[in-house]
């Protein structure tokens, strides 16, 4: 049997398999490649089914000419609330011409809080927005490491800002992604670390901003309308034929 030996780095689909002072059979290596190809094909298949069902999402929706800044504001305000509540807050800011960095900078936290009250946790979010304005004024490089140093900015918010506002190819992971892909069986459960789930997408999809935006938006669409946390509508789901949870749930419904 042919073997690949001793401290060899093997690269496939951006994943590096390193073997330290031991051997791996060629057959096992080929199994690794085949698994990676299967994952890639499954992710693409899921995307195609979602796109066929829901069409082009063109996310992130904005109402102002200051698109990049509005997306940043929205990414922060959408924490722990629905997009409907965020839209109300953004419309309120736009109504009074406050969807500008210099305008928010001049507002006090209490005044800003009242304008974004519909988004919930408005006192904390007011502080987060003010802190982010300070970060923008610092002229630091816009990257994930620097964004995560800003108070109130977590991984999901940072990635949303990078992908949607700055057009960086990074896949956003949210609660919908965890729910949908744990039910399908791509990930074992919803408690897997953010970075681990993100790696599955980043390693198996091409670095394409448009693809990442659309895929994430389609997942959100499915999670909001069909793959609900409670009482999911599995019979209506376009992924029911490939979803482990869905197949079981439909079978239970038929037997009831």
GITA-V518239 format. One record per residue. N is the residue number from 1. RES is the residue in one letter. SS is DSSP state (helix for helix, strand for strand, loop for the rest). Layout:
BEGIN
n=N res=RES ss=SS
n=N res=RES ss=SS
END
This chain:
BEGIN
n=1 res=X ss=loop
n=2 res=X ss=loop
n=3 res=X ss=strand
n=4 res=X ss=strand
n=5 res=X ss=strand
n=6 res=X ss=loop
n=7 res=X ss=loop
n=8 res=X ss=strand
n=9 res=X ss=strand
n=10 res=X ss=strand
n=11 res=X ss=strand
n=12 res=X ss=strand
n=13 res=X ss=loop
n=14 res=X ss=loop
n=15 res=X ss=strand
n=16 res=X ss=strand
n=17 res=X ss=strand
n=18 res=X ss=strand
n=19 res=X ss=strand
n=20 res=X ss=loop
n=21 res=X ss=loop
n=22 res=X ss=loop
n=23 res=X ss=strand
n=24 res=X ss=strand
n=25 res=X ss=strand
n=26 res=X ss=helix
n=27 res=X ss=helix
n=28 res=X ss=helix
n=29 res=X ss=helix
n=30 res=X ss=helix
n=31 res=X ss=helix
n=32 res=X ss=helix
n=33 res=X ss=helix
n=34 res=X ss=helix
n=35 res=X ss=helix
n=36 res=X ss=helix
n=37 res=X ss=helix
n=38 res=X ss=helix
n=39 res=X ss=helix
n=40 res=X ss=helix
n=41 res=X ss=helix
n=42 res=X ss=helix
n=43 res=X ss=helix
n=44 res=X ss=helix
n=45 res=X ss=helix
n=46 res=X ss=helix
n=47 res=X ss=helix
n=48 res=X ss=helix
n=49 res=X ss=helix
n=50 res=X ss=helix
n=51 res=X ss=helix
n=52 res=X ss=helix
n=53 res=X ss=helix
n=54 res=X ss=helix
n=55 res=X ss=loop
n=56 res=X ss=loop
n=57 res=X ss=loop
n=58 res=X ss=loop
n=59 res=X ss=loop
n=60 res=X ss=loop
n=61 res=X ss=loop
n=62 res=X ss=loop
n=63 res=X ss=loop
n=64 res=X ss=loop
n=65 res=X ss=loop
n=66 res=X ss=loop
n=67 res=X ss=helix
n=68 res=X ss=helix
n=69 res=X ss=helix
n=70 res=X ss=helix
n=71 res=X ss=helix
n=72 res=X ss=helix
n=73 res=X ss=helix
n=74 res=X ss=helix
n=75 res=X ss=helix
n=76 res=X ss=helix
n=77 res=X ss=helix
n=78 res=X ss=loop
n=79 res=X ss=loop
n=80 res=X ss=loop
n=81 res=X ss=loop
n=82 res=X ss=loop
n=83 res=X ss=helix
n=84 res=X ss=helix
n=85 res=X ss=helix
n=86 res=X ss=helix
n=87 res=X ss=helix
n=88 res=X ss=helix
n=89 res=X ss=helix
n=90 res=X ss=helix
n=91 res=X ss=helix
n=92 res=X ss=helix
n=93 res=X ss=helix
n=94 res=X ss=helix
n=95 res=X ss=helix
n=96 res=X ss=loop
n=97 res=X ss=loop
n=98 res=X ss=loop
n=99 res=X ss=loop
n=100 res=X ss=loop
n=101 res=X ss=helix
n=102 res=X ss=helix
n=103 res=X ss=helix
n=104 res=X ss=helix
n=105 res=X ss=helix
n=106 res=X ss=helix
n=107 res=X ss=loop
n=108 res=X ss=loop
n=109 res=X ss=helix
n=110 res=X ss=helix
n=111 res=X ss=helix
n=112 res=X ss=helix
n=113 res=X ss=helix
n=114 res=X ss=helix
n=115 res=X ss=helix
n=116 res=X ss=loop
n=117 res=X ss=helix
n=118 res=X ss=helix
n=119 res=X ss=helix
n=120 res=X ss=loop
n=121 res=X ss=loop
n=122 res=X ss=helix
n=123 res=X ss=helix
n=124 res=X ss=helix
n=125 res=X ss=helix
n=126 res=X ss=helix
n=127 res=X ss=helix
n=128 res=X ss=helix
n=129 res=X ss=helix
n=130 res=X ss=helix
n=131 res=X ss=helix
n=132 res=X ss=helix
n=133 res=X ss=helix
n=134 res=X ss=helix
n=135 res=X ss=helix
n=136 res=X ss=helix
n=137 res=X ss=helix
n=138 res=X ss=loop
n=139 res=X ss=loop
n=140 res=X ss=loop
n=141 res=X ss=loop
n=142 res=X ss=loop
n=143 res=X ss=loop
n=144 res=X ss=helix
n=145 res=X ss=helix
n=146 res=X ss=helix
n=147 res=X ss=helix
n=148 res=X ss=loop
n=149 res=X ss=loop
n=150 res=X ss=loop
n=151 res=X ss=loop
n=152 res=X ss=loop
n=153 res=X ss=loop
n=154 res=X ss=loop
n=155 res=X ss=helix
n=156 res=X ss=helix
n=157 res=X ss=helix
n=158 res=X ss=helix
n=159 res=X ss=helix
n=160 res=X ss=helix
n=161 res=X ss=helix
n=162 res=X ss=helix
n=163 res=X ss=helix
n=164 res=X ss=helix
n=165 res=X ss=helix
n=166 res=X ss=loop
n=167 res=X ss=loop
n=168 res=X ss=loop
n=169 res=X ss=loop
n=170 res=X ss=loop
n=171 res=X ss=loop
n=172 res=X ss=loop
n=173 res=X ss=loop
n=174 res=X ss=loop
n=175 res=X ss=helix
n=176 res=X ss=helix
n=177 res=X ss=helix
n=178 res=X ss=helix
n=179 res=X ss=helix
n=180 res=X ss=helix
n=181 res=X ss=helix
n=182 res=X ss=helix
n=183 res=X ss=helix
n=184 res=X ss=helix
n=185 res=X ss=loop
n=186 res=X ss=loop
n=187 res=X ss=loop
n=188 res=X ss=loop
n=189 res=X ss=loop
n=190 res=X ss=loop
n=191 res=X ss=loop
n=192 res=X ss=loop
n=193 res=X ss=loop
n=194 res=X ss=helix
n=195 res=X ss=helix
n=196 res=X ss=helix
n=197 res=X ss=helix
n=198 res=X ss=helix
n=199 res=X ss=helix
n=200 res=X ss=helix
n=201 res=X ss=helix
n=202 res=X ss=helix
n=203 res=X ss=helix
n=204 res=X ss=helix
n=205 res=X ss=loop
n=206 res=X ss=loop
n=207 res=X ss=loop
n=208 res=X ss=loop
n=209 res=X ss=helix
n=210 res=X ss=helix
n=211 res=X ss=helix
n=212 res=X ss=helix
n=213 res=X ss=helix
n=214 res=X ss=helix
n=215 res=X ss=helix
n=216 res=X ss=helix
n=217 res=X ss=helix
n=218 res=X ss=helix
n=219 res=X ss=helix
n=220 res=X ss=helix
n=221 res=X ss=helix
n=222 res=X ss=helix
n=223 res=X ss=helix
n=224 res=X ss=helix
n=225 res=X ss=helix
n=226 res=X ss=loop
n=227 res=X ss=loop
n=228 res=X ss=loop
n=229 res=X ss=loop
n=230 res=X ss=loop
n=231 res=X ss=loop
n=232 res=X ss=loop
n=233 res=X ss=loop
n=234 res=X ss=helix
n=235 res=X ss=helix
n=236 res=X ss=helix
n=237 res=X ss=loop
n=238 res=X ss=loop
n=239 res=X ss=loop
n=240 res=X ss=loop
n=241 res=X ss=loop
n=242 res=X ss=loop
n=243 res=X ss=loop
n=244 res=X ss=helix
n=245 res=X ss=helix
n=246 res=X ss=helix
n=247 res=X ss=helix
n=248 res=X ss=helix
n=249 res=X ss=helix
n=250 res=X ss=helix
n=251 res=X ss=helix
n=252 res=X ss=helix
n=253 res=X ss=helix
n=254 res=X ss=helix
n=255 res=X ss=helix
n=256 res=X ss=loop
END
